[in-house]
Amino acid sequence: MPDPLPRTPAFRLEGRRALVTGAGKGIGLACAAALAQAGAEVMLAARTLTDVEAGAAAIWDMGGRAQALRLDVADIDAAQAAIAAEGPFDILVNNAGTNRPMPMHQATPADYDAVMDLNVRAAFFVAQAVARGLIAARRPGSLIHIGSQMGHVGGVNRSLYCASKWAIEGMSKSFALDLAGHGIRSNTIAPTFIETPMTRPFFEDPAFRDRVLARIKLGRIGRVEDIMGAVVFLASEASALVTGTSIMVDGGWTAD
C-alpha cells in the first residue's frame, strides 16, 4: 500500500487576527481585503479614520470581518500602546510608508527624516509591538513588511527610498533570527511599481511610464491584485518554513 499523498498546507486564515498599517487605500487596503477574503479578522489602521472605516465597511459588505483603527505609526509610544491594547495579532502587514523622489544632491535633512522615520523607524517599532504581544501570548505569527524592488537595487531619484527599503530588508532578516525561537516569522514583499492612488500621477508622464515599462520584463505596470496572493501565502501555513527572505513581485525588474 503506497504512502498517502501529502496534503497542501492551508492557505486559509480562519481564527487569525491581522493588523494592516497604511490600510486606507492602495496596497494596504488590498492586503487587508486579501487577508479577510482568506478568513482572517482584519484591523485596518491609518492616520485618516474615514479611509479605514470605509475599507472596513467594504470588507463587511463582501462577507469578511474587519475593524478600523486610527493609528499614527510615527507616534511610537501611542502606536505601541494601541497595538498592545488591541492585540495580540497573528499577522502584521507593515505597509505604512512614504517617498520623496529627488536627486540625492537635492535631499534635505527634513526629507531624510520624513522618509526614514516612517519607512524604517515606525516600521521597526510597529513590528516590535506586534512581536511582544505574540511572545506574551505564546503564539506564533507572521510579520510581513512591504518592501520594494528598490530594496534590492538602486533607482534614479530614489536614494532616500532605496535607503529605507534596503534597511527594511536587513531588519526583517534580523527579526527572523531573533524571533524564530518564538515561532514568529518575518519576511518582506518587494513589489515593482504598482499603480495606486499615490503613484497614479507619476504614470501620467509618458516618459516616466515608458522607462518603467522598459524595465518590467512582463510588460505591464503592477496592480494591487499582484500583491494579494503573496500576502496570503506569507500569512498562512503554506509558508510555515519561510522566514528571513523576500518575495519579489517585480515582473522581472531585478532579474538582470
C-alpha positions, 0 to 999 in steps of 0.5 A: 500500500503506497504512502498517502499523498501529502496534503497542501498546507492551508492557505486559509486564515480562519481564527487569525487576527491581522493588523494592516498599517497604511490600510486606507487605500492602495496596497494596504487596503488590498492586503487587508481585503486579501487577508479577510477574503482568506478568513482572517479578522482584519484591523485596518489602521491609518492616520485618516479614520474615514479611509479605514472605516470605509475599507472596513465597511467594504470588507463587511459588505463582501462577507469578511470581518474587519475593524478600523483603527486610527493609528499614527505609526510615527507616534511610537509610544501611542502606536505601541500602546494601541497595538498592545491594547488591541492585540495580540495579532497573528499577522502584521502587514507593515505597509505604512510608508512614504517617498520623496523622489529627488536627486540625492544632491537635492535631499534635505535633512527634513526629507531624510527624516520624513522618509526614514522615520516612517519607512524604517523607524515606525516600521521597526517599532510597529513590528516590535509591538506586534512581536511582544504581544505574540511572545506574551501570548505564546503564539506564533505569527507572521510579520510581513513588511512591504518592501520594494524592488528598490530594496534590492537595487538602486533607482534614479531619484530614489536614494532616500527610498532605496535607503529605507527599503534596503534597511527594511530588508536587513531588519526583517532578516534580523527579526527572523533570527531573533524571533524564530525561537518564538515561532514568529516569522518575518519576511518582506514583499518587494513589489515593482511599481504598482499603480495606486492612488499615490503613484497614479500621477507619476504614470501620467508622464509618458516618459516616466511610464515608458522607462518603467515599462522598459524595465518590467520584463512582463510588460505591464505596470503592477496592480494591487491584485499582484500583491494579494496572493503573496500576502496570503501565502506569507500569512498562512501555513503554506509558508510555515518554513519561510522566514528571513527572505523576500518575495519579489513581485517585480515582473522581472525588474531585478532579474538582470 
